[in-house]
Amino acid sequence: MKAVQYRRVGHVPEVVEVPVPEPGPGQVLLRVTAAGLCHSDLAVMGWPEEQFPYPLPMTLGHEGVGTVAAVGSGVTAVVEGDDVAVYGPWGCGHCHNCAQGKENCCPRAAGLGILPPGLGSPGALAEYLLVDSPRHLVPLNGLDPVQAAPLTDAGLTPYHAIRRSLPKLVPGSTAVVIGVGGLGHLAVQLLRALTPARVVALDVSKEKLELARTVGAHETLLSDGAAAARVRELTGGTGADVVLDFVGAEATLAVAAASVAVAGDVTIVGIGGGTLAVGFGGGLPFEVCASFPYWGSRPELMEVVELARQGLVSSHVETFTLDEAPTAYERLHAGDIIGRAVVLPHG
């Protein structure tokens, strides 16, 4: 089968031929129908060799959906022909967090060598994907696979982040979304679907700000040196109750810190390498809560899929073939993708 692999540190990914995996006991083989591309992939491929933690070659892709092609012995929860989404942050399955579906918070996974598909384990940018357990599969229930693939990270991660701040997103509140990319454009929709808050979107791209307006942002602002002051003007000087930074660079974190209200939330989702000073005299207003969430829980992925099935959120996508995936990564790195890039391994 064809697969997109990162084979050598510092080199571009390649389309190669690899054997089709066979499911062992308790495992599920998927015929991949759609797989999303993420900036996290670019971050991984940007690590220097002395810091690279995963074995190579590695098949990329941590956003995947597919059709069950075969099951290993003992699997009864899914059958051949089921259309499913893959929950990515695999855990041990036995600890207190995993028992609640919070495998993204599993404290044992790293020590046991359990790694997410596409981020250490073979990923979804291939014609077939081997999933370790049916508990990591969520039924699509008729949802379009192209729409569903981004939901497994680009939808799940902002959903998880927003749910943490729901008590502050009351009528009259303001939420700021910094970066209207693959995650940010879904965050705008999730805020509109889940809360009565006014949604203000910031980006450096006019095209992405137009997308933000299209998907429901009440206000859009260029993310520049004057952005925080404009947020405070929009809020009568108080600032935003919740700021979600989907970039995470020094410049955007500075905007976030200067935009948030007293007792507000600053949530850092982007992995742009910036840092935020926290503490008295650190530049944040009193009682601000700063967090950096990781993916989301299995129940939350089910909820995101259901929101999409109800038409409350939709992924703005550009599709590519498997052979075009390396070019899609180049365009993603250049900032030329509006929304999410989705690869269709079978055409």
C-alpha positions as CSV (number, residue, x, y, z in Angstrom):
1,M,0.0,0.0,0.0
2,K,1.0,3.6,-0.4
3,A,2.0,5.6,2.7
4,V,3.4,9.1,3.4
5,Q,6.4,8.7,5.6
6,Y,8.9,10.9,7.4
7,R,12.0,8.8,6.7
8,R,15.1,11.0,7.5
9,V,15.4,13.9,9.9
10,G,15.6,17.2,8.1
11,H,14.2,15.7,4.8
12,V,10.7,16.1,3.3
13,P,8.2,13.4,3.6
14,E,8.0,10.7,0.9
15,V,5.3,8.6,-0.7
16,V,6.5,5.0,-0.4
17,E,5.1,1.4,-0.7
18,V,4.8,-0.5,2.6
19,P,3.0,-3.8,3.5
20,V,-0.6,-3.7,4.4
21,P,-0.8,-4.4,8.2
22,E,-2.7,-7.4,9.5
23,P,-4.9,-7.0,12.7
24,G,-3.8,-9.1,15.6
25,P,-6.0,-10.0,18.6
26,G,-8.1,-7.0,19.7
27,Q,-6.9,-4.8,16.8
28,V,-8.9,-3.2,13.9
29,L,-7.7,-2.6,10.4
30,L,-9.2,0.5,8.7
31,R,-9.3,1.3,5.0
32,V,-8.5,5.0,5.4
33,T,-11.1,7.3,3.7
34,A,-9.7,10.7,4.8
35,A,-6.7,12.0,6.8
36,G,-6.0,15.6,7.9
37,L,-2.7,17.4,7.8
38,C,-1.7,19.4,10.9
39,H,0.9,22.0,11.9
40,S,1.9,19.5,14.6
41,D,3.3,17.3,11.8
42,L,5.4,20.2,10.6
43,A,6.7,20.8,14.1
44,V,7.7,17.1,14.4
45,M,9.5,17.3,11.1
46,G,11.3,20.4,12.3
47,W,12.9,18.8,15.4
48,P,16.7,18.4,15.2
49,E,18.1,14.8,15.1
50,E,19.5,14.9,18.6
51,Q,16.0,15.7,19.9
52,F,13.9,13.5,17.7
53,P,12.1,11.0,19.9
54,Y,10.4,8.6,17.5
55,P,11.7,5.7,15.4
56,L,12.0,6.3,11.7
57,P,10.6,5.8,9.1
58,M,7.2,6.9,10.5
59,T,3.9,7.1,8.6
60,L,2.4,10.5,9.3
61,G,-1.1,11.5,10.0
62,H,-2.9,11.8,13.3
63,E,-6.3,12.8,12.0
64,G,-7.9,9.8,10.4
65,V,-11.2,8.3,9.5
66,G,-11.9,5.1,7.7
67,T,-14.0,2.0,7.0
68,V,-13.4,-1.2,9.0
69,A,-11.7,-3.6,6.6
70,A,-10.8,-6.4,9.0
71,V,-10.8,-7.2,12.8
72,G,-8.6,-9.3,14.9
73,S,-9.8,-12.1,17.2
74,G,-11.9,-11.0,20.1
75,V,-13.2,-7.8,18.5
76,T,-17.0,-7.5,18.6
77,A,-17.6,-3.7,19.1
78,V,-17.1,-3.0,15.3
79,V,-17.6,-5.1,12.2
80,E,-16.4,-4.9,8.6
81,G,-18.0,-2.0,6.8
82,D,-18.4,0.3,9.8
83,D,-17.4,4.0,9.1
84,V,-15.5,5.4,12.1
85,A,-13.2,8.2,13.2
86,V,-10.0,7.5,15.1
87,Y,-9.4,8.9,18.5
88,G,-5.8,9.8,18.5
89,P,-4.3,10.2,22.1
90,W,-4.1,6.6,23.0
91,G,-3.7,5.7,26.6
92,C,-3.2,2.5,28.7
93,G,-6.9,1.9,29.0
94,H,-6.7,0.9,32.6
95,C,-5.9,3.9,34.7
96,H,-8.4,6.3,36.4
97,N,-8.2,8.8,33.6
98,C,-8.6,6.2,30.8
99,A,-11.6,4.7,32.6
100,Q,-13.3,8.1,32.2
101,G,-12.3,8.3,28.5
102,K,-9.6,10.9,29.3
103,E,-6.8,9.0,27.5
104,N,-5.3,12.3,26.5
105,C,-4.4,12.6,30.2
106,C,-3.1,9.0,30.7
107,P,-0.1,9.2,33.1
108,R,1.2,5.8,32.0
109,A,1.1,6.0,28.2
110,A,4.6,7.4,27.7
111,G,6.2,5.0,30.1
112,L,4.5,2.1,28.3
113,G,5.6,3.3,24.9
114,I,2.1,4.0,23.8
115,L,2.2,6.7,21.1
116,P,-0.5,8.3,19.0
117,P,-0.9,7.3,15.3
118,G,1.2,9.6,13.2
119,L,3.1,10.9,16.3
120,G,5.2,7.9,17.0
121,S,3.0,5.1,15.8
122,P,2.1,4.5,12.1
123,G,-0.5,7.1,11.1
124,A,-3.4,7.7,8.8
125,L,-1.6,9.0,5.8
126,A,-1.8,5.6,4.2
127,E,-4.3,3.4,2.4
128,Y,-4.7,1.4,5.6
129,L,-4.3,2.0,9.3
130,L,-4.0,-0.4,12.1
131,V,-5.8,0.7,15.3
132,D,-4.8,-0.9,18.6
133,S,-8.3,-1.2,20.1
134,P,-11.9,-0.6,19.0
135,R,-12.3,1.7,22.0
136,H,-10.3,4.2,19.9
137,L,-13.0,4.3,17.2
138,V,-16.0,6.6,17.1
139,P,-18.9,5.9,14.7
140,L,-19.5,8.5,12.0
141,N,-23.2,7.7,11.8
142,G,-23.4,9.0,8.2
143,L,-21.1,12.0,8.6
144,D,-19.0,12.7,5.5
145,P,-15.5,11.4,6.0
146,V,-13.9,14.5,4.5
147,Q,-15.7,16.6,7.0
148,A,-15.0,14.2,9.9
149,A,-11.2,13.8,9.6
150,P,-10.4,17.3,10.9
151,L,-12.7,16.8,13.8
152,T,-10.4,14.2,15.4
153,D,-7.9,17.0,16.3
154,A,-8.8,20.3,14.7
155,G,-12.3,20.0,16.1
156,L,-11.6,18.0,19.3
157,T,-8.8,20.2,20.6
158,P,-10.7,23.5,20.6
159,Y,-13.8,21.8,21.8
160,H,-11.9,20.5,24.8
161,A,-10.4,23.9,25.4
162,I,-13.7,25.8,25.1
163,R,-15.5,23.4,27.5
164,R,-13.0,24.2,30.2
165,S,-14.0,27.9,30.0
166,L,-17.8,27.5,29.6
167,P,-18.6,29.0,33.0
168,K,-17.0,32.3,31.9
169,L,-18.7,32.4,28.5
170,V,-22.0,33.8,29.7
171,P,-24.2,36.3,28.0
172,G,-22.3,39.6,27.6
173,S,-18.9,37.8,27.6
174,T,-16.3,38.0,24.9
175,A,-14.1,35.2,23.5
176,V,-11.0,36.0,21.3
177,V,-9.7,33.4,18.8
178,I,-6.2,34.1,17.7
179,G,-5.3,32.3,14.5
180,V,-8.1,31.2,12.1
181,G,-6.4,28.2,10.7
182,G,-7.4,24.5,10.8
183,L,-8.3,24.7,14.5
184,G,-9.3,28.3,14.8
185,H,-12.0,28.3,12.2
186,L,-13.6,25.4,14.0
187,A,-13.2,27.1,17.3
188,V,-15.2,30.1,16.1
189,Q,-18.0,27.7,15.1
190,L,-17.8,25.8,18.4
191,L,-18.0,29.1,20.4
192,R,-21.1,30.1,18.5
193,A,-22.7,26.7,18.9
194,L,-21.9,26.3,22.6
195,T,-22.0,29.8,24.1
196,P,-23.7,33.2,23.8
197,A,-20.4,35.0,23.9
198,R,-19.3,37.6,21.3
199,V,-16.6,36.0,19.2
200,V,-13.7,38.1,18.1
201,A,-11.2,36.5,15.6
202,L,-7.7,37.7,15.0
203,D,-5.3,36.7,12.2
204,V,-2.6,38.2,10.0
205,S,-4.3,36.9,6.8
206,K,-7.2,38.8,5.3
207,E,-8.4,35.6,3.6
208,K,-8.5,33.8,7.0
209,L,-10.4,36.7,8.6
210,E,-12.9,36.4,5.8
211,L,-13.3,32.7,6.6
212,A,-13.8,33.7,10.3
213,R,-16.6,36.0,9.3
214,T,-18.1,33.4,7.1
215,V,-18.2,30.8,9.9
216,G,-19.7,33.1,12.4
217,A,-17.2,35.5,14.1
218,H,-18.9,38.7,15.3
219,E,-15.8,40.8,14.9
220,T,-12.5,40.3,13.0
221,L,-9.2,42.1,13.6
222,L,-5.8,42.0,12.1
223,S,-3.4,40.5,14.6
224,D,-0.9,43.2,14.9
225,G,0.6,45.5,17.5
226,A,-2.8,47.4,17.9
227,A,-4.9,44.3,18.2
228,A,-5.1,44.1,22.0
229,A,-6.0,47.8,22.3
230,R,-8.9,47.2,19.8
231,V,-10.1,44.2,21.8
232,R,-10.2,46.4,24.9
233,E,-12.1,49.0,22.9
234,L,-14.7,46.4,21.9
235,T,-15.1,45.3,25.5
236,G,-15.4,48.8,27.0
237,G,-11.9,48.5,28.4
238,T,-12.3,45.4,30.4
239,G,-10.8,42.9,28.0
240,A,-11.8,39.4,26.8
241,D,-13.2,36.8,29.3
242,V,-11.5,34.0,27.3
243,V,-8.6,34.2,24.9
244,L,-7.7,31.1,22.8
245,D,-4.4,31.3,21.1
246,F,-4.1,28.8,18.2
247,V,-0.7,30.1,17.2
248,G,1.3,30.2,20.4
249,A,4.1,32.4,19.1
250,E,5.7,35.2,21.2
251,A,3.8,37.9,19.4
252,T,0.4,36.2,19.7
253,L,0.9,35.4,23.4
254,A,1.7,39.0,24.0
255,V,-1.6,39.9,22.4
256,A,-3.4,37.3,24.5
257,A,-1.8,38.7,27.7
258,A,-2.7,42.2,26.8
259,S,-6.3,41.3,25.8
260,V,-7.5,39.2,28.6
261,A,-9.7,40.5,31.4
262,V,-9.3,40.2,35.1
263,A,-10.1,36.6,36.2
264,G,-10.2,35.6,32.5
265,D,-8.7,32.5,30.8
266,V,-5.7,32.4,28.5
267,T,-5.6,29.1,26.7
268,I,-2.5,28.3,24.6
269,V,-3.3,25.7,22.0
270,G,-0.8,26.6,19.3
271,I,2.8,25.2,19.4
272,G,4.5,28.3,18.0
273,G,7.3,28.2,20.6
274,G,6.3,31.3,22.5
275,T,6.2,31.6,26.3
276,L,3.9,33.4,28.7
277,A,5.1,34.8,32.0
278,V,2.8,33.8,34.8
279,G,2.9,35.2,38.3
280,F,2.7,38.5,40.2
281,G,4.3,41.1,38.0
282,G,4.3,38.8,35.0
283,G,2.1,41.0,32.9
284,L,-1.3,39.1,33.3
285,P,-4.2,40.7,35.2
286,F,-5.1,39.3,38.6
287,E,-6.7,35.8,38.8
288,V,-6.2,34.9,35.2
289,C,-6.0,31.2,34.5
290,A,-3.4,30.1,31.9
291,S,-3.6,26.6,30.5
292,F,-2.3,24.5,27.6
293,P,-4.8,21.7,26.9
294,Y,-3.8,18.5,25.0
295,W,-6.3,17.1,22.5
296,G,-9.5,15.9,24.3
297,S,-11.3,13.0,25.7
298,R,-13.1,10.2,23.9
299,P,-16.5,11.3,25.0
300,E,-15.7,14.8,23.7
301,L,-14.8,13.4,20.3
302,M,-18.2,11.8,20.2
303,E,-19.8,15.1,21.1
304,V,-17.9,17.0,18.4
305,V,-19.0,14.4,15.8
306,E,-22.6,14.8,16.9
307,L,-22.3,18.6,16.6
308,A,-21.1,18.1,13.0
309,R,-23.9,15.7,12.2
310,Q,-26.4,18.3,13.4
311,G,-24.8,20.9,11.1
312,L,-23.6,23.1,13.8
313,V,-19.9,22.9,12.8
314,S,-18.3,22.1,9.5
315,S,-14.7,21.8,8.3
316,H,-13.5,24.1,5.6
317,V,-11.2,21.8,3.6
318,E,-9.0,21.5,0.6
319,T,-8.5,17.9,-0.6
320,F,-5.4,16.2,-2.0
321,T,-4.5,12.7,-3.2
322,L,-1.9,10.7,-1.3
323,D,0.7,11.5,-3.9
324,E,0.0,15.2,-3.4
325,A,0.5,15.1,0.4
326,P,4.2,16.3,0.3
327,T,3.1,19.3,-1.7
328,A,0.2,19.9,0.7
329,Y,2.7,20.0,3.6
330,E,4.7,22.6,1.7
331,R,1.7,24.7,1.2
332,L,0.7,24.3,4.8
333,H,4.1,25.4,5.9
334,A,3.8,28.5,3.6
335,G,0.4,29.4,5.1
336,D,-1.4,28.8,1.8
337,I,-4.0,26.4,3.2
338,I,-7.3,28.1,4.2
339,G,-9.0,25.8,6.7
340,R,-7.7,22.2,6.8
341,A,-5.9,20.1,4.2
342,V,-7.4,16.6,3.9
343,V,-5.9,13.7,2.0
344,L,-8.0,11.1,0.3
345,P,-5.8,8.0,0.1
346,H,-8.1,6.2,-2.4
347,G,-8.7,9.0,-4.8
